[in-house]
Amino acid sequence: METPAAEPEVLLSPTPGISTQNVAILSFIVALVGLAIFILLNKRKSTLVGNALLLTGPPDAGKTAILSTLVYDQTLPTHTSLQVNESVVCVSAPNTMVQAVDVPGHPRVRDQFREYLPKSKAIVFVVDAGTISRNGPAVAEHLHAILHALTSLPPSHTPPSLAIAAHKSDLLKASASSTPEALAISRVKTILERELEKRRASQSGGVGVEGLGAEGEATDMGGLECTGNAGEPFKFEAWEGGEVTFIGTSCKVTKRNEVAEKGDDSEDGLVSLRNWLDETF
């Protein structure tokens, strides 16, 4: 009886390069790469926290007048522009220099604010308190676009603070129980809340917002969500996008034969705005 031939023995040699030392080196490299990615992501995240001041609002509201007053401590004559104005403003006690951007309010160029939004720390939406009664729908349409943009920012962006300036308050007639600034704020806030609620109600009903703005366009923009019970009207205090500050402001154009006296803020209609900027920056 024949004995079956023994099968040849196969010797498995270790895979080249997979020694204990090589594994340790490879693990170290992977750890370094992970650490580098972590640092880059955190660095990118930190760069998304802006430090600019963005002035927006409808045409002829007074944005450029406010900018010139903040820059030169006096209000210079201005005219309607279709170009973005950029300057540097000094805010807060430590004399922090801030880039200020004035975006025109014309419907064809006003969306340029989106370009500066990621690097903005504060947004001031300027409204003419004297004309808001007749152009409330158009102003609300413009503001709605900004509220939508703010609520649409990715989590990596720190949302900028938002203030609504009820401008030209000095042209309103104050009553015995109210200052011009308080009257301007009350008027602007009431009308904007009413018009924004119209836009929100039209959207929730699936009707669109035709005729509720200057362009008369239908839109499905969000950004008007509020906390509280369903059915309650839009209120800035309940807006889910964050806190909205209302400020009464005014500017007096300095004539050529007038000299602005430093330290005299008795006629400075931007005191409240300056204080808000100091707190924000």
FENPELIN-V723478 format. One record per residue. N is the residue number from 1. PSI is psi as a letter, one per 20 degrees, with the letter a starting at -180 (NA if undefined). BURIAL is b if it has 16 or more other ideal C-beta (glycine too) atoms within 10 Angstrom, else e. D_CENTER is the distance of its C-alpha to the mean C-alpha in whole Angstrom. Layout:
n,psi,burial,d_center
N,PSI,BURIAL,D_CENTER
N,PSI,BURIAL,D_CENTER
This chain:
n,psi,burial,d_center
1,p,e,95
2,p,e,92
3,p,e,90
4,p,e,86
5,p,e,85
6,p,e,82
7,q,e,79
8,p,e,77
9,p,e,75
10,p,e,72
11,p,e,70
12,o,e,66
13,q,e,65
14,q,e,62
15,p,e,59
16,p,e,58
17,i,e,55
18,l,e,54
19,r,e,56
20,h,e,55
21,g,e,54
22,h,e,52
23,g,e,50
24,g,e,49
25,g,e,48
26,g,e,46
27,h,e,44
28,g,e,43
29,g,e,41
30,g,e,40
31,g,e,38
32,g,e,37
33,g,e,35
34,g,e,34
35,g,e,33
36,g,e,31
37,g,e,29
38,g,e,28
39,g,e,27
40,g,e,25
41,g,e,23
42,h,e,22
43,g,e,22
44,g,e,19
45,h,e,17
46,h,e,17
47,i,e,16
48,j,e,13
49,o,e,12
50,r,b,10
51,k,e,11
52,q,b,10
53,p,b,9
54,p,b,7
55,p,b,9
56,r,b,9
57,r,b,12
58,r,b,16
59,q,b,18
60,k,b,20
61,h,b,18
62,j,b,18
63,g,b,15
64,h,b,18
65,g,b,20
66,g,b,17
67,g,b,17
68,h,b,21
69,g,b,21
70,h,b,19
71,g,e,21
72,i,e,24
73,k,b,25
74,q,b,26
75,p,b,25
76,q,e,26
77,p,e,27
78,r,b,24
79,q,e,25
80,p,e,22
81,q,e,21
82,j,e,20
83,q,e,19
84,p,e,16
85,p,b,17
86,p,e,16
87,a,e,18
88,p,e,18
89,p,b,17
90,p,e,19
91,q,b,18
92,r,e,20
93,h,e,23
94,j,e,24
95,l,e,22
96,p,e,19
97,p,e,19
98,p,b,15
99,p,b,14
100,p,b,13
101,p,b,12
102,o,b,13
103,p,b,12
104,q,b,15
105,j,b,15
106,p,e,18
107,h,b,18
108,i,e,19
109,i,e,17
110,h,b,13
111,i,e,12
112,i,e,12
113,h,b,9
114,h,e,9
115,h,e,11
116,i,b,9
117,g,b,5
118,h,b,8
119,j,b,9
120,p,b,6
121,h,b,7
122,p,b,6
123,p,b,5
124,o,b,8
125,o,b,9
126,p,b,13
127,p,b,16
128,o,b,19
129,i,b,21
130,h,b,24
131,j,e,24
132,h,b,21
133,h,e,25
134,i,e,26
135,k,b,23
136,g,b,21
137,g,b,21
138,g,b,19
139,g,b,16
140,h,b,16
141,g,b,16
142,g,b,13
143,h,b,11
144,h,b,12
145,h,b,11
146,g,b,7
147,h,b,8
148,g,b,10
149,h,b,8
150,g,b,6
151,i,b,10
152,i,e,11
153,q,e,10
154,r,e,13
155,h,e,14
156,i,e,14
157,p,b,11
158,o,e,10
159,p,b,6
160,q,b,5
161,q,b,6
162,p,b,6
163,q,b,9
164,o,b,11
165,o,b,14
166,n,b,17
167,r,b,19
168,k,b,22
169,h,b,23
170,i,b,27
171,i,e,28
172,q,b,28
173,o,e,31
174,q,e,31
175,r,e,34
176,h,e,36
177,j,e,34
178,q,e,30
179,r,e,28
180,h,b,27
181,g,b,23
182,h,b,24
183,g,b,25
184,g,b,22
185,g,b,20
186,g,e,22
187,g,b,23
188,g,b,19
189,g,b,18
190,g,e,21
191,g,b,21
192,g,b,18
193,g,b,19
194,g,e,22
195,h,b,20
196,h,b,18
197,h,b,21
198,g,b,23
199,g,b,20
200,g,b,20
201,h,e,24
202,h,b,25
203,g,b,23
204,h,e,25
205,j,e,28
206,k,e,28
207,h,e,28
208,a,e,25
209,l,b,23
210,p,e,26
211,j,e,26
212,j,b,23
213,r,b,21
214,h,e,22
215,i,e,22
216,k,e,24
217,q,e,23
218,q,e,23
219,q,b,20
220,k,e,20
221,p,b,16
222,b,e,16
223,j,b,13
224,j,b,15
225,q,e,17
226,q,b,18
227,r,e,20
228,a,e,24
229,q,e,27
230,q,e,27
231,i,e,27
232,q,e,25
233,r,e,23
234,p,b,20
235,p,e,19
236,h,b,15
237,h,e,17
238,j,e,18
239,p,b,14
240,i,e,14
241,i,b,11
242,a,e,11
243,p,e,12
244,p,b,11
245,p,b,13
246,p,b,15
247,p,b,16
248,p,b,19
249,r,b,19
250,q,b,22
251,p,b,23
252,o,e,27
253,p,e,28
254,p,b,30
255,r,e,33
256,h,e,35
257,j,e,38
258,q,e,36
259,p,e,35
260,p,e,32
261,p,e,33
262,p,e,31
263,i,e,31
264,n,e,31
265,k,e,28
266,h,e,30
267,j,e,29
268,o,b,25
269,j,b,23
270,j,b,20
271,g,e,21
272,h,b,19
273,g,b,16
274,g,b,17
275,g,e,18
276,g,b,15
277,g,b,14
278,g,e,17
279,h,e,16
280,g,b,13
281,NA,b,14
